[in-house]
Amino acid sequence: MIYLDYAATTPLDPRVFEAMLPYLRPDGVFANPASTHAAGFKARAAVERARAQVAALIGAEPGEIVWTSGATESNNLAIKGALEFRGSATSNFLHIITSRTEHKCVLDTCRHLEAHGISGRAVRVTYLKPSKLGVVTSEDVLAALTPETLLVSLMWVNNEIGVVQNIERLAPLLRERGVLLHVDAAQAAGKLPIDLQRTPVDLLSLSAHKVYGPKGIGALFVRRRPRARLNPQMHGGGHEQGMRSGTLATHQIIGMGAAFAAAKADLETDAARIGGLRDLLWSRLQLLPRIHRNGGDENGTAAIAIAPHLLNVSFEGVEGESLRASLPELAVSSGSACSSATAEPSYVLRALGRDDEMANASLRFSIGRSTTASEIERAAALVIQQVQWLRELSPLWAA
Ligand SMILES: *Cc1c(COP(=O)(O)O)cnc(C)c1O
């Protein structure tokens, strides 16, 4: 099997696996990091080292990192927590700006708030439509601001098409206007340089398992200066400065720290090598006529940045389900990884203006640290062969 689904999840990096072992062994460091005895202090010290490793990758301070169970929880905590805290200070309704191409967990959180309100106040949400290349500009965001806007939530890198939003440009514009900016960086961390000392994002969501760390652990960056304030969504022992209660998962946290340290050490070499493989895959696939790259422009050279690990392609003249079924050796997603159970065409590709048929006849290839050039060559050959075969069978294509 050729695994080209690193945007869905990654395997543990061997360095991460090694780092986690002492915290998993029955005779290892198992004490509760909140306990006030020597064994607890040892676990606590390890958790704090990991916190510093996560902070270092994004130019944050360790005290700005709050552990969560993953980016889904971080996104929920950021959006609901910020609205709940700020909501009590303002008028009769609250306004959020986001985009139609956000991850489901941001869109569903927004829909939940629209349906139920928060702290007795109504919530309105503007879902910005990106350009057909996948970009939401700072101008689009500024034009949607109202006096009631509390929060803008925009992802740094889209998980289906890889389009990089210009957060560096947007963040200072929102800061000047006193509007909070939350960024889902699950696909950006370890892929692009992020420096939150220079980029005034208020809240930023991270996940370990997209960066060769374990599943079930993530973090929310919560800025200290100026302080971004949140109401907790998980109530209990008051862990994590009161923002997220629950016993810390030491082994997972150590894994996330090791994964982020490895990502920092390898950032440039990974991006160059993985981006090179992605470009190789695209150049091979272009042997096929009438295929379309989703996100950015067709040849990937325009001013629009695409994260190095992602390539999303629509194939004319084939049916999406048949195409995926014809490629059992390939672990790739359709554009709609999260809703593939419902077999609906990707809402992200639909938001770019692709029709249902083109949105459905798409493959998302995502490349990672252990991908080799020969795997890319083999994957390209398989896709080309199957698309040609399916097209030959199709009466529509013949016409
Ligand atoms: C994977 C992903 C998430 C969800 O992260 P989990 O840690 O699996 O909850 C959120 N946003 C984006 C962009 C993702 O790629």
The ligand as an ORCA input file, in Angstrom:
! r2SCAN-3c Opt
* xyz 0 1
  C      -7.080     17.332     11.551
  C      -7.561     18.719     11.610
  C      -8.354     19.148     12.679
  C      -8.791     18.221     13.782
  O      -7.701     17.861     14.585
  P      -7.838     16.685     15.668
  O      -6.579     16.831     16.470
  O      -7.901     15.421     14.886
  O      -9.052     16.956     16.465
  C      -8.764     20.449     12.678
  N      -8.424     21.299     11.710
  C      -7.654     20.928     10.673
  C      -7.294     21.916      9.634
  C      -7.206     19.622     10.584
  O      -6.463     19.246      9.552
*
